[in-house]
Amino acid sequence: MATPLRVVLWNANGLSNHKLELQTFLDMHKIDIALISETHFTSRTVFKIPHYTVYHTIHPDDTAHGGAAVILRSSIRHHELPHHQSDKIQTATIQLDAHPWPLTISAIYCPRVTPYLPTNIRRSSDPWDLDA
């Protein structure tokens, strides 16, 4: 019988400052995979958690903002897939050696973007108001 995976998604807003909190959460809840957005890692960041493997992608300007990470239990058979790194999106991706099919999982950071609206368009306070 297959064992279910325990997966969590978290927008960390800076993961290094929350390392002990994350480690405690992973242990307490027996999490297999944590998908993290907004890691704020740079090329100088070293981030390890015992019994877990960490894959991460930083923002291309190498400053502490954005970023994504996949943190998975080291005992899970997997391999890393190519990541995506641009100003608009950063992804960290792995593929589990699952049966009967492989399973691809990505952590993604995509900053919220305010779309350009001409000044003559009225904005409604109701997001579902399609006539605004």
C-alpha positions as a Markdown table, in Angstrom:
| # | Residue | x | y | z |
|---|---|---|---|---|
| 1 | Met | 0.0 | 0.0 | 0.0 |
| 2 | Ala | 1.3 | 3.5 | -0.9 |
| 3 | Thr | 2.2 | 5.9 | 1.8 |
| 4 | Pro | 0.6 | 9.3 | 1.5 |
| 5 | Leu | 2.8 | 12.3 | 1.3 |
| 6 | Arg | 2.4 | 15.2 | 3.8 |
| 7 | Val | 3.0 | 18.5 | 1.9 |
| 8 | Val | 2.9 | 22.0 | 3.2 |
| 9 | Leu | 3.1 | 25.3 | 1.3 |
| 10 | Trp | 4.4 | 28.4 | 3.1 |
| 11 | Asn | 5.2 | 32.0 | 2.1 |
| 12 | Ala | 8.1 | 32.6 | 4.5 |
| 13 | Asn | 8.9 | 36.3 | 3.8 |
| 14 | Gly | 12.5 | 35.4 | 4.6 |
| 15 | Leu | 13.2 | 31.8 | 5.5 |
| 16 | Ser | 16.6 | 32.1 | 7.3 |
| 17 | Asn | 14.9 | 34.0 | 10.2 |
| 18 | His | 12.3 | 31.2 | 10.6 |
| 19 | Lys | 14.7 | 28.1 | 10.4 |
| 20 | Leu | 14.0 | 26.8 | 14.0 |
| 21 | Glu | 10.3 | 27.4 | 13.6 |
| 22 | Leu | 10.2 | 25.5 | 10.3 |
| 23 | Gln | 12.3 | 22.7 | 11.6 |
| 24 | Thr | 10.0 | 22.3 | 14.6 |
| 25 | Phe | 6.9 | 22.3 | 12.3 |
| 26 | Leu | 8.4 | 19.7 | 9.9 |
| 27 | Asp | 9.2 | 17.4 | 12.8 |
| 28 | Met | 5.9 | 17.9 | 14.7 |
| 29 | His | 3.7 | 17.3 | 11.7 |
| 30 | Lys | 5.9 | 14.7 | 10.0 |
| 31 | Ile | 6.0 | 16.8 | 6.8 |
| 32 | Asp | 7.6 | 15.1 | 3.8 |
| 33 | Ile | 7.8 | 18.1 | 1.5 |
| 34 | Ala | 7.7 | 21.8 | 2.2 |
| 35 | Leu | 7.2 | 24.2 | -0.7 |
| 36 | Ile | 8.5 | 27.6 | 0.3 |
| 37 | Ser | 8.0 | 30.9 | -1.5 |
| 38 | Glu | 9.8 | 34.2 | -0.7 |
| 39 | Thr | 12.9 | 32.6 | 0.8 |
| 40 | His | 15.0 | 35.8 | 0.4 |
| 41 | Phe | 18.1 | 33.6 | -0.2 |
| 42 | Thr | 21.1 | 34.9 | -2.1 |
| 43 | Ser | 24.1 | 33.0 | -3.5 |
| 44 | Arg | 25.8 | 33.4 | -0.1 |
| 45 | Thr | 22.9 | 31.7 | 1.8 |
| 46 | Val | 23.6 | 28.3 | 3.4 |
| 47 | Phe | 20.4 | 26.6 | 4.6 |
| 48 | Lys | 20.3 | 23.1 | 5.9 |
| 49 | Ile | 17.8 | 21.1 | 8.0 |
| 50 | Pro | 18.8 | 17.7 | 9.4 |
| 51 | His | 17.2 | 14.8 | 7.5 |
| 52 | Tyr | 16.0 | 17.0 | 4.7 |
| 53 | Thr | 17.3 | 18.0 | 1.3 |
| 54 | Val | 16.9 | 21.7 | 0.3 |
| 55 | Tyr | 16.7 | 22.9 | -3.3 |
| 56 | His | 16.3 | 26.6 | -3.9 |
| 57 | Thr | 16.3 | 29.2 | -6.6 |
| 58 | Ile | 17.2 | 32.8 | -5.9 |
| 59 | His | 16.1 | 36.1 | -7.5 |
| 60 | Pro | 18.4 | 36.8 | -10.5 |
| 61 | Asp | 19.7 | 40.0 | -9.1 |
| 62 | Asp | 21.2 | 38.0 | -6.1 |
| 63 | Thr | 19.6 | 40.3 | -3.5 |
| 64 | Ala | 17.6 | 39.1 | -0.5 |
| 65 | His | 14.1 | 39.1 | -2.0 |
| 66 | Gly | 11.8 | 36.6 | -3.8 |
| 67 | Gly | 13.1 | 33.1 | -4.3 |
| 68 | Ala | 11.6 | 29.6 | -3.9 |
| 69 | Ala | 12.6 | 26.4 | -2.2 |
| 70 | Val | 11.6 | 22.7 | -2.1 |
| 71 | Ile | 12.6 | 21.0 | 1.2 |
| 72 | Leu | 12.0 | 17.3 | 1.2 |
| 73 | Arg | 12.7 | 14.4 | 3.5 |
| 74 | Ser | 16.1 | 12.9 | 2.5 |
| 75 | Ser | 14.7 | 9.4 | 2.5 |
| 76 | Ile | 12.4 | 10.2 | -0.5 |
| 77 | Arg | 13.8 | 9.0 | -3.8 |
| 78 | His | 13.9 | 12.0 | -6.1 |
| 79 | His | 16.0 | 14.1 | -8.4 |
| 80 | Glu | 16.2 | 17.8 | -9.1 |
| 81 | Leu | 14.8 | 19.2 | -12.3 |
| 82 | Pro | 15.9 | 22.5 | -14.0 |
| 83 | His | 14.7 | 25.6 | -12.1 |
| 84 | His | 13.4 | 28.8 | -13.6 |
| 85 | Gln | 14.9 | 32.2 | -12.5 |
| 86 | Ser | 13.7 | 35.5 | -13.9 |
| 87 | Asp | 12.6 | 38.8 | -12.5 |
| 88 | Lys | 9.0 | 37.8 | -12.7 |
| 89 | Ile | 9.1 | 34.2 | -11.4 |
| 90 | Gln | 11.5 | 31.8 | -9.5 |
| 91 | Thr | 10.9 | 28.1 | -9.3 |
| 92 | Ala | 12.6 | 25.2 | -7.6 |
| 93 | Thr | 11.4 | 21.8 | -9.0 |
| 94 | Ile | 12.0 | 18.1 | -8.1 |
| 95 | Gln | 10.7 | 14.9 | -9.5 |
| 96 | Leu | 9.8 | 12.1 | -7.2 |
| 97 | Asp | 10.6 | 8.5 | -8.3 |
| 98 | Ala | 7.0 | 7.5 | -7.6 |
| 99 | His | 5.1 | 4.5 | -8.9 |
| 100 | Pro | 3.3 | 4.0 | -11.2 |
| 101 | Trp | 4.3 | 7.5 | -12.5 |
| 102 | Pro | 6.9 | 10.0 | -11.5 |
| 103 | Leu | 5.5 | 13.1 | -9.7 |
| 104 | Thr | 6.9 | 16.6 | -10.5 |
| 105 | Ile | 6.6 | 19.2 | -7.7 |
| 106 | Ser | 7.6 | 22.9 | -7.8 |
| 107 | Ala | 7.8 | 25.7 | -5.3 |
| 108 | Ile | 7.1 | 29.0 | -7.1 |
| 109 | Tyr | 7.6 | 32.6 | -6.2 |
| 110 | Cys | 5.8 | 35.1 | -8.4 |
| 111 | Pro | 5.5 | 38.7 | -7.0 |
| 112 | Arg | 2.2 | 40.3 | -7.0 |
| 113 | Val | 2.0 | 42.8 | -9.8 |
| 114 | Thr | -0.4 | 45.7 | -10.1 |
| 115 | Pro | -1.7 | 45.8 | -13.7 |
| 116 | Tyr | -1.6 | 49.1 | -15.5 |
| 117 | Leu | -5.0 | 50.7 | -15.9 |
| 118 | Pro | -5.6 | 53.9 | -17.8 |
| 119 | Thr | -6.7 | 56.7 | -15.5 |
| 120 | Asn | -10.2 | 56.9 | -17.2 |
| 121 | Ile | -11.2 | 53.5 | -16.0 |
| 122 | Arg | -13.2 | 53.4 | -12.7 |
| 123 | Arg | -12.1 | 50.8 | -10.2 |
| 124 | Ser | -14.8 | 49.1 | -8.2 |
| 125 | Ser | -14.3 | 48.2 | -4.5 |
| 126 | Asp | -16.0 | 44.9 | -5.4 |
| 127 | Pro | -13.5 | 42.6 | -7.1 |
| 128 | Trp | -16.4 | 40.6 | -8.6 |
| 129 | Asp | -18.0 | 43.6 | -10.2 |
| 130 | Leu | -17.3 | 42.9 | -13.9 |
| 131 | Asp | -19.2 | 46.1 | -15.0 |
| 132 | Ala | -16.7 | 48.4 | -13.2 |
